[in-house]
Structures are given as structure tokens and as C-alpha cells.
Amino acid sequence: MNKKVFFILILSVIVFFFACRQPEKIAPPVPQSNSFTVDLSYFSAPDTASSAVNYALAYRNVSFWKFLFEDSLALHKNLFASVSDKKLEYQDNNTWLISEKFTENNDTYLISYFEIIKDDTVFTKLFISLDSTYLYLPLFDGWFLPDSTNGFWQLNKPDTGNTYVKYIKTDRNFISEYKQEMKVTYLYPGENNGNYILIKDSLLYDYDIYIDIFEKISENHTYIQFGQQSLIGRVKDLQYFGDTLWHCWDENRFDNYSDYNCNFFGY
């Protein structure tokens, strides 16, 4: 075999190899835990002075959700955070997996986190196993669009045996770079079932957060606008105040009845 024929043969093999090689699968992103929970840390306990009625009402309505996100969902957030910076391993059929162990309070969880791409949507599932208590218990189930923060997640709570109860669901909607909204609905059985909190970015006056808290039993809405930097805010609650006006507080979170902007700016 002469050199020319040998060279052509080698070149043909190389071309055939690259032509037949499957394109590399690019893993979708892994969402962060703030995709399904809300940061309410800027709501601190109100002053006990009688001049903090308006802010106290807002805080009282927010406190249920604040405790839920900061304490009740701590394990969910920690489990999810343990996989959020790990590498997805391709399995088959547009499916990726992260298998990870996580230890908290002397309990070691085996986490199986899946992402499946279908029609430009990423579907997510997270299962946990814990000794003989849980075996592949579905803790998360949802979907998101990889090119934005739009998505939906349902979080479950372990029940007796290898069963679970629906806990919360989160709908996240990306409207623009400066306007996003998130709605979290409480699904756990009991008097709070069906309650929700809706949070939107706000660009109105010194307010940057708009909150709608809905209580299903009374069919009542508490509306709150708050400035995370200015600390001023206002609250509207028909059931509590008996009117549809905004009731304001100042940067010290004391009632402010002289603020012209309080009811001049509407939503």
C-alpha cells in the first residue's frame, strides 16, 4: 500500500468517526432554591409602640409566610441547595441525574434529582431516601423554561410510612428584567389550605415590592407595598380597616398619616 492510499484511508476513517459521533449533550441549568421560595427577611418584628399599627398589621399577615420560608421549608431548601452546584450526569432519552448524599441532624439522605427536557421545557423531579423510612419519596416536582425564570414547582411533605402530602406550589412568572412575580399557594390540609402570597417587583415611588396575601376562609386580601431600602410602606385591608384606602408607615415603621404619596399613588 503506497503512502497516498494509506493517507486517504486514514482520512476516510477520521471523517467517518466524526460524522458518526453523537453531538455532546448540554445539560440544562439547575434552579436555585429562591426559585420556589420568597425572601421576606426585610420584614422585622415591629416596634411595640402604639404608633406602629399599620406596619404591625402588615407584619402579622406576612409572618405566617416568613416562618414557612425561613423555618418550615429549611430542609427542602437545604436538600435542594446540596444539588444546585453539582454536575448533572446524562442518562438517556434527554434525561440528566444528580445523585447526592446529604446529612442533616444525623440523618443521611440519598437524593436523586432528575431533569428531563421535552419540547424546550425542563421537567424536574427530586426524590429522597432515608434508611428504611423513605424510599424514593417524591419531594419536588415541577418544570421551568431554561431561557428565563418562568416555572412551576410543587413541594411535598413526608407523611407516615413512605407517603407524602402536598405542601406548597409555586408559580414563577418572568415578565421583564425589571418585573417578575411569584405566587406561592399553601396546599397542606387544614385552615390555611388555599391561602396564597403573591409578590411582584414594583417600580412605584419608593416601593420596590408589592405583596397580595389572600386568606381563603375569609376571602380577604391584604395588600402591602414596601421599600426594602427606604423602609417606608403602606397596607390596605378591607376586613381590618373597613375601607379601601392605603394606610402608611414611615422609615421608622411608625404610622404616617401625613404622607401625601400614600394614597396619591395607586396600584
N, C-alpha and C positions, 0 to 999 in steps of 0.2 A: 504494500500500500504506500503510494507516494505521499509526500507531505501535504500536497494540495487537497487530496481526497481526505486525508486524515483531519485536516483543518475544517473542511466542510462538514465532516461527520460530527466533530466536536461542537461546532457552531449550531448544527441542527439539534443536537441533544440539549444544548443550553436554551435555545429558543423554545423547544418543546417543554422543557422544565418550567420556564417562566409562564408559558401560555397555559399550562395545566394547573399551576399552583393557585390555590384558593386565595382570594383577597383577604387581607388581615381584618379580623372583626374588631371594630372600635367599640369599646364598652361605653354605655351611656353614663351620665353623671349619677352620683348618689346624693340625694337631697340631704339637707341639714335638718336637725330637729326643729329649727324655727319655722320649717315648712308647715308643721301641723300644730304648733303651739304659739301663744301670743306673749310678748314681753309686756308685763304690766308693772315692772319694778319701779317706775316713776310715780306710782301711787303709794305714798307712805301714809302711815296712820295719822289721822287729823289731830289738830290741837283740841284739847278738852274745853277750850273756851266756848261760851255760848255764841260767839260771833263766827263760828265755823260750821254753821248748819248746812249750807249749800254743798260745801266740799264733803262734809261728813256723809250726806246722802249719797253723793257720787261714790265715795269710798265704800260705803256699806253695800252698794249694789255690785261694785267691782270685786269685792273681797272674796266672794264665792269662786269666781274665775281665777283670781290671783292665787288662791290656795290650790286650786286644781292644777294650774300650770306649773307652779313652783314646788309643790309638795306631792300631791296625789299622783302626778304623772312623772315623778322623778325617775322611777325605774324604767319606764318606757323611753324617756329621753336618754338615759344612760346607756341602755341597750342599743338604741339606735346610733348614738354617738360613737359607740365602740366599733361600728362597721363603716361609719361615714368617711373615714380616712383610709380604708382598706381597699385593696385592688380587687375588682371583680374578675372572676375567672370564667372564661367562656365554656359553656357546656355543650349545647346542641340546640338546634331549632330556635335561634335568636334568643337564647336564654343564658343569663350570667348568674354566678353564685358567689357569695361570700360566706364561708363557714368559719365561725369565730367562737372562742370561749370568752366568757365574761364573768367575773367574780364580784359579788356584792353581798355584804353581810354574811360571809362564809358560805354563800350559795354560789355554785358554779353553773352558769347557764351555757348550753350549747345553742348558738344562734345560727340559723340557716336563712340567709337573706337572698331573695331572688329578684331579678329584674328581667322582664320579658318584653321585647319590642314587637309591636304589632301595629301596622298602619300608622307609623310615625308617633305612636304613643308608647310610653314606657309604663308597664304594669309592674307593681311592686308587691311582694309578699315577704313577711318576716315571721318565722316560726321559732319557738323556743322549746328546748327540752331541759328538764331539771330532774336528775336522778330518776326515780320512779314516779315522781309527782306529775310531771307533764311530759308528753311525748309528741313533738312536732305540733305544739299548740299554736294556732294562728293568732299572732298578736297585732300585726299590721296587715292591711290590705288596701291597695289604692292604685292611683295612676298619676302621671304628670307628663307634661309636654317638655321635651328636652331643650327647646329653644326659649322657654320662658318659665315663670314660676307658677303657671296655672296647674292646678292639680286637685286631687281629692284623696283623702285618707280616712279610713275607719280604724280606730284603735279599740281593741278588745281588752277585757279584764279577766284574768284567770278565775274560774269558779271551782266548785268542788269537783274532784276527780279530774279527768282530762277534758274538761269542758270550759267554755268561756261565755261571757256576757258582753254584748255590745256596750262600749263605754262612751266614746265621743266620735263625731265625724267632723272633718274639716274640709271646707271648700275654699280654695285659694284662687283669686282672680287677678291676673296682671292686666291692668288697663293701659298704663303708660309707665314711663320711667319714674314719673312723679306721683303716680296714683295707683295704689294697689289696695285690695281689700281681702279680708279673711273672715269667714263665718264659721264659728265653732258651735255645734249643737250637742247638747248633753243627751245621751241615749240610755244611760243606766236606769233601771227601773226605780220608781219612787216619785216623790212630789216634784223633783226638779227635772224629770224626764220631759224633753221637748223644749226646755229653755235654751236660748242661744245668746251668743255675743257676736256682734258684727263690728269689725274695726276697719276703718278706712283712713288712708292718708288724707290730710286736709291742708289746704293752702290758704285758709281764710283768716285774715287778721293775724294775730299771734298764736292761733291754734294750729297745731300740726297733726292732731289725732281726733278723729270723730268716732264715737262709740254708740252703738244701739244695743241695749240689754233688754231682752224680751223674756217675760215671765209667763209661761203658758197658762198656769192656773187662773191668773187674774186677767190675762190678755193685755197686760200693761207693758208699755215701753218706757225705759229710762234712757234719755239721750244725753250724752256728755261730749263736750268739746274741751280739749286740754292742750296747753302749751308745755311741751317737755322741757323747754329751756326757760320760757318766761314764767312758768308755774301758774299763770292765770288760767281760769277756766269758767265753765258755766254748765248748768244741768237743767234739764226740762223733764218733768214727770207729772202727768195729769193726775194720777191717783194720789200722789203725795201733796202737791201744791194746790190742786183743784183748778189749775189754769194751764194754758199752753205757752206761757212765757218762759224765757230763759232766766235762770237765777244764778248770779255770778259770784266768783271769789277772786281775790287779788293775789299778788305774788307771795303773800304770807298765808294764803289759803283761808283768809277771813272773808266773811260775806261782804260783797261790794255792790251797793245799790246805786252808786253814782256813776258807774261806768256807762257812758253813752253808747259804746260799741256793743254792749252786752246784748241788747235786743235790736240794735240797728242792723247788724249783720245777721241774716237768717240762713237756714240750710234747707 
